[in-house]
Amino acid sequence: MAILFSFLQGSPAAPLGLVASSVTSAAIIWYAAVVVYRLYFHPLATIPGPWLARATHLYCFYYNCILGGRFYLEVERMHKKYGPVVRISPDEIHLCDPENYDKINYVGTPYFKSPVFYGGFGTDKATFTTPSNEIHRVKRAALNPFFSPKRVLELEGIVQSKARKLEERMKSQLQTSGSIDLHNGFRAISVDVITDYAFDNCYNLLEQEDFGVPFFNMIRDTGTGIWFFQQFPSLQPIAFAIPFWLAKIVSESLTMMMKMHQSCRRQILRVKAAVDAAEEPRTSRVTIFHQLLKPDSVKEYTVPTVEQLVHEAYIVVAAAADTTGNAMTIALYNSVLKPEIYTKLTAEMKGAFPDPDAELDLSTLEKLPYLNAVIKESLRLSFGVIGRLPRVVPASGAEFNGYTVPPGTIVSMSSWMMHRNENIFPDPDTFDPSRWLNPATSKILDRYLVAFGKGSRKCVGMP
């Protein structure tokens, strides 16, 4: 009895310690069993790759979140060591054989977007991040008229006015300081064009002294957040619930993102009220919100909520933030760096537009072969989205380079490796517009230029 009394009264820590030890041991045994399964018994066990990548998702997390987005380079290294098919995480494979791209990305493809990967964007209600191809088809059909070639051509004046504004900034700044950061200028013009066109609410980054660098820092920091929430999705709702006052203390980028969301929400509510009241737009401009709030846009279409429209708006802006600016930067840098490119390009432009003050209309620009070769080469070396964009293997399964891949497997490819394949683009790191000048050869190369994606899920701005 004395022993029992002593146990009950004096040693409460003993059973608690025993429980903690048991739970810890069970967790270690369980995780060890998971690792053994992933390495030796998983359906993807025969596909090569680093053992740590095959065992845990933290391998990808380390290269992206800790090393600052370098996983795409590690994947390239894997392919050099292991071949055209590599296992880059427990449930994902990556392909580098260009011939596999069209097996996955085509109109009507059954491959759908990975919910885990795209869930990290925090915009799961947007068209771009919608996993289901069926739901995406309906949403995309409602968006398509707004980005049709005819509609874009009608608003050509917006692009020209922003270009003139950037030209004025260049002249003024070169006279006063002798230099200008055109990379930021090109990114600013991209955002100003899309926000003016899509929202009728230009962000006016071209008016800011630094061309809106804090805005682009926000977009960059968002990328880090995406990688983090892909690994720890349960923390995403907590992060989104942070009050504005706390966001101002925690992060300038988070504060700016919340302001952007609030601005979009206010504009959407104004447009929604006008649409509900059957009012005409306050200007002759129909915004993307007017387009998406039409209940009869397409068959099976459901008018989105305000939150869904905020997601759409954020994706539209984020997609324009760096991609177009990067391509323009690469085009200008290489055109100035290489006299032969500069000479050919300026001669062609002067031939098409003898008057230096003439407006550069799109219909004429599209017919200039050397200009379009420079543009394609710039797109090739700016890559669009440089990292992987995963899809999920459908119920029928798949086969890639001799490997049988079961349904549900995440499979990905990247423009980084497609555009730098030496068999398709010899001397791939060299900026060489001449590779696009032969019509027969250019048609073949077009198949492997995937800066905008391909198939049903390609960039909404592409015809």
C-alpha positions as CSV (number, residue, x, y, z in Angstrom):
1,M,0.0,0.0,0.0
2,A,2.8,2.4,0.8
3,I,4.4,1.8,-2.5
4,L,1.1,2.5,-4.3
5,F,0.6,5.7,-2.2
6,S,4.0,6.9,-3.0
7,F,3.5,6.3,-6.8
8,L,0.2,8.1,-6.8
9,Q,1.3,11.1,-4.7
10,G,4.9,11.6,-5.4
11,S,5.8,10.6,-8.9
12,P,3.4,12.2,-11.4
13,A,6.2,12.8,-13.8
14,A,7.0,9.2,-14.2
15,P,3.9,8.1,-16.2
16,L,3.9,11.3,-18.2
17,G,7.5,10.7,-19.2
18,L,6.7,7.2,-20.1
19,V,3.8,8.3,-22.3
20,A,6.0,11.0,-24.0
21,S,8.7,8.4,-24.6
22,S,6.2,5.9,-26.0
23,V,4.6,8.5,-28.3
24,T,8.1,9.7,-29.5
25,S,9.2,6.1,-30.2
26,A,6.0,5.3,-32.0
27,A,6.4,8.4,-34.2
28,I,10.0,7.5,-35.1
29,I,9.0,3.9,-35.9
30,W,6.0,5.1,-38.0
31,Y,8.1,7.6,-40.0
32,A,10.9,5.1,-40.5
33,A,8.3,2.7,-41.9
34,V,7.0,5.4,-44.2
35,V,10.6,6.1,-45.5
36,V,11.2,2.4,-46.1
37,Y,7.9,2.1,-48.0
38,R,8.7,5.2,-50.1
39,L,12.2,3.9,-50.9
40,Y,11.5,0.2,-51.6
41,F,7.7,-0.5,-51.9
42,H,6.2,2.6,-53.4
43,P,4.8,2.4,-57.0
44,L,7.5,4.8,-58.0
45,A,10.3,3.0,-56.2
46,T,11.9,1.9,-59.5
47,I,12.3,5.4,-60.8
48,P,15.7,6.9,-60.0
49,G,16.5,9.9,-58.0
50,P,18.4,11.0,-54.8
51,W,17.3,8.8,-51.9
52,L,16.5,11.8,-49.7
53,A,14.2,13.3,-52.4
54,R,12.5,9.9,-52.8
55,A,12.0,9.7,-49.0
56,T,10.8,13.2,-48.0
57,H,9.1,16.3,-49.4
58,L,11.5,18.4,-47.3
59,Y,14.2,17.9,-50.0
60,C,12.2,20.3,-52.3
61,F,11.4,22.6,-49.4
62,Y,15.1,22.9,-48.6
63,Y,16.1,24.0,-52.1
64,N,13.2,26.4,-52.5
65,C,12.6,28.0,-49.1
66,I,16.1,27.7,-47.6
67,L,18.3,28.2,-50.7
68,G,15.9,30.7,-52.3
69,G,14.2,28.9,-55.2
70,R,17.0,26.8,-56.5
71,F,15.1,23.5,-56.8
72,Y,14.9,23.9,-60.6
73,L,18.7,23.8,-60.8
74,E,18.8,20.7,-58.5
75,V,16.2,19.0,-60.8
76,E,18.5,19.8,-63.8
77,R,21.4,18.2,-61.9
78,M,19.3,15.1,-61.2
79,H,18.5,14.6,-64.9
80,K,22.2,14.8,-65.8
81,K,22.9,12.1,-63.2
82,Y,19.8,9.8,-63.5
83,G,18.4,10.3,-67.0
84,P,15.2,11.6,-68.6
85,V,12.8,10.5,-65.8
86,V,13.7,11.3,-62.2
87,R,11.8,11.0,-58.9
88,I,12.0,14.4,-57.3
89,S,9.8,13.8,-54.3
90,P,8.0,10.8,-52.8
91,D,5.0,11.2,-55.2
92,E,6.3,13.3,-58.1
93,I,8.5,12.6,-61.1
94,H,10.1,15.2,-63.4
95,L,10.6,14.7,-67.2
96,C,13.2,16.4,-69.4
97,D,12.5,14.6,-72.7
98,P,10.8,17.4,-74.8
99,E,8.7,14.8,-76.7
100,N,6.8,14.1,-73.4
101,Y,5.5,17.7,-73.2
102,D,2.7,17.2,-75.8
103,K,1.7,13.9,-74.2
104,I,0.6,15.9,-71.1
105,N,-0.2,19.4,-72.4
106,Y,-2.8,19.4,-75.2
107,V,-6.4,20.5,-75.7
108,G,-8.7,18.1,-74.0
109,T,-5.9,16.5,-71.8
110,P,-7.1,14.4,-68.9
111,Y,-4.0,15.5,-66.9
112,F,-5.1,18.0,-64.3
113,K,-3.3,20.4,-62.1
114,S,-1.9,19.2,-58.8
115,P,-4.1,20.5,-55.9
116,V,-1.2,20.3,-53.5
117,F,1.1,22.4,-55.6
118,Y,-1.4,25.0,-56.8
119,G,-3.1,25.2,-53.4
120,G,0.0,26.9,-52.1
121,F,-0.8,29.9,-54.3
122,G,-3.7,30.8,-51.9
123,T,-5.8,31.6,-54.9
124,D,-7.6,28.3,-55.3
125,K,-10.7,30.0,-56.7
126,A,-8.9,31.5,-59.7
127,T,-9.1,30.0,-63.1
128,F,-5.3,29.5,-63.3
129,T,-5.1,27.5,-60.1
130,T,-8.3,25.4,-60.5
131,P,-7.3,21.8,-60.5
132,S,-10.3,20.4,-62.4
133,N,-10.1,20.6,-66.1
134,E,-14.0,20.6,-66.4
135,I,-14.4,23.5,-64.0
136,H,-11.5,25.3,-65.7
137,R,-13.1,24.9,-69.1
138,V,-16.2,26.8,-68.0
139,K,-14.2,29.6,-66.2
140,R,-11.8,29.9,-69.1
141,A,-14.6,30.3,-71.6
142,A,-15.9,33.2,-69.6
143,L,-12.5,34.9,-69.6
144,N,-11.6,34.2,-73.2
145,P,-13.6,37.1,-74.8
146,F,-11.7,39.6,-72.6
147,F,-8.3,38.4,-73.9
148,S,-9.3,37.7,-77.5
149,P,-7.0,39.2,-80.2
150,K,-9.7,41.5,-81.3
151,R,-10.3,43.0,-77.8
152,V,-6.5,43.4,-77.3
153,L,-6.1,45.1,-80.6
154,E,-8.9,47.5,-79.8
155,L,-6.9,48.7,-76.7
156,E,-3.6,49.1,-78.6
157,G,-3.6,52.7,-77.5
158,I,-3.0,51.8,-73.9
159,V,0.2,50.0,-74.7
160,Q,1.4,52.9,-76.8
161,S,0.6,55.5,-74.2
162,K,2.5,53.5,-71.5
163,A,5.4,53.1,-73.9
164,R,5.5,56.9,-74.5
165,K,5.4,57.5,-70.7
166,L,8.4,55.1,-70.3
167,E,10.2,56.9,-73.1
168,E,9.7,60.3,-71.4
169,R,11.0,58.8,-68.1
170,M,14.1,57.5,-69.9
171,K,14.9,60.9,-71.5
172,S,14.4,62.8,-68.3
173,Q,16.3,60.4,-66.1
174,L,19.2,60.0,-68.5
175,Q,19.6,63.8,-68.7
176,T,19.6,64.2,-64.9
177,S,21.4,61.1,-63.6
178,G,22.9,59.5,-66.7
179,S,21.3,56.1,-66.0
180,I,18.0,54.3,-65.6
181,D,17.0,50.8,-64.5
182,L,15.1,49.6,-67.5
183,H,14.4,46.2,-66.0
184,N,12.2,47.8,-63.4
185,G,10.8,50.1,-66.1
186,F,9.8,47.2,-68.2
187,R,8.2,45.4,-65.3
188,A,6.3,48.6,-64.4
189,I,5.0,49.0,-67.9
190,S,3.8,45.4,-67.9
191,V,1.8,45.9,-64.7
192,D,0.5,49.4,-65.8
193,V,-0.8,48.0,-69.1
194,I,-2.6,45.0,-67.6
195,T,-4.1,46.9,-64.6
196,D,-5.3,49.7,-66.9
197,Y,-6.7,47.2,-69.4
198,A,-8.2,44.6,-67.1
199,F,-9.3,46.8,-64.2
200,D,-9.6,50.3,-65.7
201,N,-7.6,51.2,-62.6
202,C,-3.9,51.6,-63.5
203,Y,-1.4,51.1,-60.7
204,N,0.8,53.8,-62.2
205,L,4.1,52.2,-61.4
206,L,5.7,54.2,-64.2
207,E,4.9,57.3,-62.2
208,Q,6.9,56.1,-59.2
209,E,10.5,57.1,-58.8
210,D,11.7,53.5,-58.4
211,F,9.1,52.0,-60.8
212,G,7.3,50.3,-58.0
213,V,10.2,48.1,-56.6
214,P,8.3,47.4,-53.4
215,F,5.4,46.0,-55.4
216,F,7.8,43.6,-57.2
217,N,9.4,42.7,-53.9
218,M,5.9,41.7,-52.8
219,I,5.5,39.4,-55.8
220,R,8.9,37.9,-55.1
221,D,8.1,37.3,-51.4
222,T,4.8,35.7,-52.5
223,G,6.8,33.1,-54.3
224,T,8.6,32.2,-51.1
225,G,5.2,32.0,-49.3
226,I,3.9,29.6,-52.0
227,W,6.7,27.2,-51.5
228,F,6.2,27.3,-47.7
229,F,2.5,26.7,-47.9
230,Q,3.0,23.8,-50.4
231,Q,4.9,22.1,-47.6
232,F,2.7,23.3,-44.7
233,P,-0.8,23.9,-46.1
234,S,-2.5,23.8,-42.7
235,L,-0.7,27.1,-41.8
236,Q,-2.1,29.0,-44.8
237,P,-5.5,29.9,-43.2
238,I,-3.7,31.2,-40.1
239,A,-1.4,33.4,-42.2
240,F,-4.4,34.8,-44.2
241,A,-6.2,35.6,-40.9
242,I,-3.5,37.9,-39.7
243,P,-5.0,41.4,-39.0
244,F,-3.8,44.4,-41.0
245,W,-2.2,46.1,-38.0
246,L,-0.1,43.0,-37.3
247,A,0.8,42.6,-41.0
248,K,2.3,46.1,-40.9
249,I,4.6,45.0,-38.2
250,V,5.5,41.6,-39.7
251,S,6.1,42.4,-43.4
252,E,6.0,45.3,-45.8
253,S,5.2,42.8,-48.6
254,L,2.3,41.2,-46.7
255,T,1.0,44.7,-46.0
256,M,1.1,45.6,-49.6
257,M,-0.6,42.4,-50.6
258,M,-3.4,43.0,-48.2
259,K,-3.8,46.6,-49.6
260,M,-3.9,45.2,-53.1
261,H,-6.6,42.7,-52.1
262,Q,-8.6,45.4,-50.4
263,S,-8.4,47.7,-53.4
264,C,-9.5,44.9,-55.7
265,R,-12.4,44.1,-53.4
266,R,-13.6,47.7,-53.3
267,Q,-13.6,47.9,-57.1
268,I,-15.3,44.6,-57.5
269,L,-18.1,45.6,-55.1
270,R,-18.6,48.8,-57.1
271,V,-18.8,46.9,-60.4
272,K,-21.0,44.3,-58.9
273,A,-23.4,46.9,-57.6
274,A,-23.5,48.5,-61.1
275,V,-24.0,45.2,-62.8
276,D,-26.8,44.2,-60.4
277,A,-28.5,47.5,-61.1
278,A,-28.1,47.0,-64.9
279,E,-26.0,50.2,-65.0
280,E,-23.6,51.0,-67.8
281,P,-19.8,51.1,-67.0
282,R,-18.7,54.5,-65.6
283,T,-16.5,54.7,-68.7
284,S,-16.6,53.1,-72.1
285,R,-14.2,50.5,-70.7
286,V,-15.6,47.1,-69.7
287,T,-13.3,45.6,-67.1
288,I,-12.5,42.0,-66.5
289,F,-15.0,42.1,-63.5
290,H,-17.8,43.2,-65.8
291,Q,-17.0,40.2,-68.0
292,L,-17.0,37.7,-65.2
293,L,-20.1,39.0,-63.5
294,K,-22.3,38.3,-66.5
295,P,-24.6,35.5,-65.5
296,D,-25.0,34.3,-69.1
297,S,-21.3,34.4,-70.1
298,V,-21.2,30.8,-71.1
299,K,-23.2,27.6,-70.6
300,E,-22.9,26.1,-67.1
301,Y,-21.3,29.3,-65.8
302,T,-21.8,30.4,-62.2
303,V,-21.2,34.0,-61.4
304,P,-18.2,34.1,-59.0
305,T,-18.2,35.5,-55.6
306,V,-16.3,38.6,-54.6
307,E,-13.5,36.5,-53.1
308,Q,-13.2,34.5,-56.3
309,L,-12.9,37.7,-58.3
310,V,-10.2,38.9,-56.0
311,H,-8.3,35.7,-56.7
312,E,-8.7,36.2,-60.4
313,A,-7.4,39.8,-60.2
314,Y,-4.4,38.8,-58.2
315,I,-3.4,36.1,-60.7
316,V,-3.8,38.4,-63.6
317,V,-1.5,41.0,-62.0
318,A,1.1,38.5,-60.7
319,A,1.3,36.8,-64.2
320,A,2.2,40.2,-65.8
321,A,4.6,41.3,-63.0
322,D,7.8,39.7,-64.1
323,T,7.3,37.5,-67.1
324,T,6.8,40.3,-69.7
325,G,9.3,42.6,-68.1
326,N,12.0,39.9,-68.0
327,A,11.5,39.1,-71.7
328,M,11.8,42.8,-72.7
329,T,14.9,43.1,-70.6
330,I,16.6,40.2,-72.2
331,A,15.6,41.5,-75.7
332,L,17.1,45.0,-75.0
333,Y,20.2,43.8,-73.3
334,N,21.2,41.4,-76.1
335,S,20.2,43.8,-78.8
336,V,22.5,46.5,-77.4
337,L,25.3,44.0,-76.4
338,K,25.6,42.5,-79.9
339,P,26.1,45.1,-82.7
340,E,25.0,42.7,-85.4
341,I,21.6,42.2,-83.8
342,Y,21.2,45.9,-83.1
343,T,22.0,46.8,-86.7
344,K,19.6,44.3,-88.2
345,L,16.8,45.1,-85.8
346,T,17.0,48.9,-86.2
347,A,17.3,48.6,-90.0
348,E,14.1,46.5,-90.1
349,M,12.2,48.9,-87.8
350,K,13.3,52.0,-89.7
351,G,12.2,50.3,-93.0
352,A,8.8,49.6,-91.6
353,F,8.4,53.0,-89.8
354,P,10.5,55.7,-91.6
355,D,8.9,58.4,-89.5
356,P,10.5,58.1,-86.0
357,D,7.4,59.7,-84.4
358,A,4.9,57.3,-86.0
359,E,2.8,55.0,-83.9
360,L,4.0,51.4,-83.9
361,D,0.9,49.4,-84.9
362,L,0.7,45.7,-84.0
363,S,-0.5,44.6,-87.5
364,T,2.8,45.9,-89.0
365,L,5.0,44.7,-86.2
366,E,3.7,41.2,-86.5
367,K,5.0,41.0,-90.1
368,L,8.6,41.9,-89.3
369,P,10.6,38.7,-89.3
370,Y,13.7,39.8,-87.5
371,L,11.8,41.6,-84.7
372,N,9.7,38.5,-84.2
373,A,12.8,36.3,-84.1
374,V,14.2,38.6,-81.4
375,I,11.0,38.3,-79.5
376,K,10.9,34.5,-79.7
377,E,14.5,34.2,-78.6
378,S,13.8,36.6,-75.7
379,L,10.8,34.4,-74.7
380,R,13.0,31.3,-74.9
381,L,15.6,32.7,-72.5
382,S,13.2,34.4,-70.1
383,F,11.3,31.1,-69.8
384,G,8.0,32.5,-68.6
385,V,7.6,30.5,-65.4
386,I,11.0,29.0,-64.9
387,G,10.0,26.2,-62.4
388,R,7.9,23.1,-62.9
389,L,4.1,23.3,-63.3
390,P,2.9,19.8,-62.1
391,R,0.0,17.8,-63.4
392,V,-1.6,14.6,-62.1
393,V,-1.6,11.4,-64.1
394,P,-5.2,10.4,-65.0
395,A,-6.9,7.1,-64.2
396,S,-5.5,5.5,-67.4
397,G,-2.0,5.8,-66.1
398,A,1.0,6.7,-68.3
399,E,4.3,5.6,-69.7
400,F,7.3,7.9,-70.1
401,N,10.6,6.7,-71.5
402,G,10.0,3.1,-70.6
403,Y,8.7,3.8,-67.1
404,T,5.1,2.8,-66.2
405,V,3.6,5.6,-64.1
406,P,0.4,4.8,-62.0
407,P,-2.7,7.1,-61.8
408,G,-2.4,9.9,-59.2
409,T,1.3,10.4,-59.7
410,I,2.3,14.0,-60.0
411,V,4.4,14.6,-63.1
412,S,6.1,17.8,-64.2
413,M,8.2,19.4,-66.8
414,S,9.8,22.9,-67.0
415,S,10.4,25.6,-69.6
416,W,13.9,25.9,-68.1
417,M,14.9,22.5,-69.5
418,M,12.7,22.6,-72.6
419,H,14.2,25.9,-73.8
420,R,17.8,24.8,-73.1
421,N,17.8,21.4,-74.7
422,E,20.9,21.2,-76.9
423,N,19.3,18.8,-79.4
424,I,16.6,21.4,-80.2
425,F,18.3,24.7,-79.5
426,P,22.1,24.2,-80.2
427,D,24.3,26.4,-78.0
428,P,21.2,27.1,-75.9
429,D,22.6,29.8,-73.6
430,T,23.5,32.0,-76.6
431,F,21.0,34.6,-77.7
432,D,20.6,33.9,-81.4
433,P,17.6,35.2,-83.2
434,S,18.8,33.7,-86.5
435,R,17.6,30.3,-85.3
436,W,14.1,31.5,-85.9
437,L,14.5,33.0,-89.3
438,N,14.2,29.9,-91.5
439,P,10.4,29.3,-91.8
440,A,10.7,25.6,-91.9
441,T,13.0,25.4,-88.9
442,S,11.1,28.0,-87.0
443,K,7.9,26.0,-87.3
444,I,9.7,23.0,-85.7
445,L,11.1,25.2,-82.9
446,D,7.7,26.7,-82.2
447,R,6.6,23.3,-80.9
448,Y,9.2,23.5,-78.1
449,L,8.7,27.1,-77.2
450,V,6.5,26.8,-74.1
451,A,6.9,30.1,-72.2
452,F,3.1,30.4,-72.2
453,G,2.4,26.7,-71.8
454,K,0.4,24.6,-74.3
455,G,-3.0,23.0,-74.6
456,S,-6.1,23.7,-72.6
457,R,-4.2,25.2,-69.7
458,K,-2.0,27.6,-71.6
459,C,-1.8,31.3,-70.7
460,V,-5.1,33.0,-71.0
461,G,-3.5,35.8,-73.0
462,M,-2.6,33.4,-75.9
463,P,-4.9,32.9,-78.8
